[in-house]
């Protein structure tokens, strides 16, 4: 029961890391608590910079063979703009990363299963359902778990926490999790039988007290999200919630949204807070965290998968470069991740203030922003950070002075 590394969590991050390290010849144990992957209403859209990370990991072709679907243009709608003008200014999404036509979408349960199967095929020992009972870090790391009614303890020089927001490895390491205040509610739903929506176009827009996002998955499926005020907690709860949610997509500013509203729910409707969380240091003696276990970005940016794939690439590179018997130095990973998440946190705050605030003042702010941005495209550089990667925008974009410029607060 001794391994080179034990990975707790067989979702996208854990399974991707297991596949990469098993291919590199390491003895890997992957423990996943669920028996079947379920629709968690997130984790399906990979930004262009995240697609580049899948290529660097050697996983891109695998995802495409499983049904990966590229989106190639983006439209921003708003109640202050004419729909035809918005669509005429559609943004081509192939400009953000070399040889990447745009964001990549793949349904979350299928995405997880594809990577889990790849890890198994690469030689990792993969167990599910496996219930983790204890995690010990420090000089002699181990994980005690139960699988098929048998209790075992596995030892390895490194335990990887890839089990999401309620990480047991993070708790065992004593790593605190910081969170900012929620900004708004966010709800998501997968719909199918969508007719009349461009299958390669994603969109975002705001009208009255609702902001929407739509990401086509291919074959008539679209993942849709909606943002709404915190005080409307029960807006889409209970019987008929999915229908009320889809009806909210019928917007004058985005006429094609009628195709979304007429779609058929193909999964659960979940609502959750939009906020950021982060750790000061995603590692400790004998342990390292990746993906949401190490902290997550505001879902309005949709960057959970891109963040996770970069985590996997950086951690796997360090592990492969560390000679046998030596302790890996995760300081470069921790430093890069801290700055990456700081920049993305800033970008998410700007995006939320622009697209998910409601009322007359917010409407006028958006109108002025779109008008000023047409004359000064640098006001939209936080969007470049989301699509091309946080390192792609200059440092001054992530400052309070730039926030004031974007939100029109300089003379307020």
Buried (B, 14 or more C-beta within 10 A) or exposed (E): EEBBBBBBBBBBBBBBBBBBBBBEEBBBBBBBBBEEBEBBBBBBBBBBBBBBBBBBBEBBEBBBEBBBBBBBBBBBBBBBBEBEEBBEEBBEBBEBBEEBBBBBBBBBBBBBBBBBBBBBEBBBBBBBBBEBEEBBBEEEBBBBBEEEEEEBEBBBBBBBBBBBEEBBBBEBBEBEBEEBEBBBBBBBBBBBEBEEBBBBBBBBBBBBBBBBBBBBBBEBBBBBBBBBBEEBEEBBEEEEBBEBBBEBBBBEBBBBBBBBBBBEBBBEBBBEBBBBBBBEBBBBEBBBBBBBBBBBBBBBBBBBBBBBBBBBBBBBBBBEEBEEEEEBEBEEBBEBBBBBBBBBBBBBBBBBBBBBBBEEEBBEBBBEBBEEBEEEEBBBBBBBBBBBBBEBBEEEBBEEEBBEBBBBEEEE
